């Protein structure tokens, strides 16, 4: 048995009737708006008055609020609150700044007239209510939302058919809401929002037109500023390389890095105007390769290439706004369409590495073929110490009386084995280096290492005093002069 209490039924005249306006009990002659079954008016002295179904009914009365809302929309001539519709339009100026204009429409109660219910708007599209706004004559559709929100497909359809439509959400009402509650909610307080408005693009177009003079004025200022920079660059066209801050290209990393800074030798003073940019020809310092030069306003996002088809390497010079002509930091430079330059650089790195490996193999082969004295001579030569008399193979330093030749060989051999420059000659690490112990057949006993450490330190200190080493502190020394390129030794 349905125990739903309802305040509203349908009279024999086919109109909604409130339980207060009906006769009591079975004699009310009222039916349910949903299931069309007879209702009983319960008008007791203590409890609130309500209609109920006959025993055995399973009706939930779910659609009654929907039906009543449409009914009151049609029958009550009251101003209907239309929610605010904000429409905005924007335009970008040459510097990439966005200029925006917003207009807010409605946001007030307006008279609706010529209200019709359930009129087909298109095949498979039948919004709840069609009406006309008296003040503007605009046709407005209203979708009443109670139990089921309009699905996304219907909303798409409304937009596609360009129907001005709002959704009215009456889910705050109940089956026992009073007439006053219905009217207050429907015409004023119930939530509502615009599903679509057919005039949005028209209003946006009007707003854009409003913005145009403002953006044009800003652009005009940029254009005259660009003109000044263009004339300045033309005036220094033969020495552009000297005052601009050039971006660099690099390949590889660490010791195997090549950095290239492509610069222009000069630019042509003949400029062509493109949208947002001036264009001219440039000639690079290296091989005089021709490229395009573009001059434009920095658009915040520095280095953004212009929307052009680039056929040649292109230098983009962007002017930061605003800045003085001679101030080189105000120009932001970036290269575009230079993949082949980068590839060439990568190719050079690959080639360099290949040469290095080849030289290394050759060097090791040649070095190992030498006798001990020759190895020392070669090592000294490579360390760029070959012309220092007291470092010569077999020479004794001023009153110095240790196993000098061994030490010289040890240090320099180590230097070459370690390959890295500047290599630190770290006293304690050298004195106990297992590789050196093996190469020079030294004792690996702790006391022997300790003795070597003292000897080594005193000797390095002496070389430092003679200006051959640099003292890096904490028993570390580096060569005062960079070592020779090993490739030269190979080719000798
Ligand atoms: Zn019913």
Boltz pocket constraint, residues with backbone or C-beta under 6 A from the ligand:
constraints:
  - pocket:
      binder: B
      contacts: [[A, 32], [A, 33], [A, 34], [A, 35], [A, 36], [A, 37], [A, 53], [A, 59], [A, 60], [A, 61]]
      max_distance: 6.0
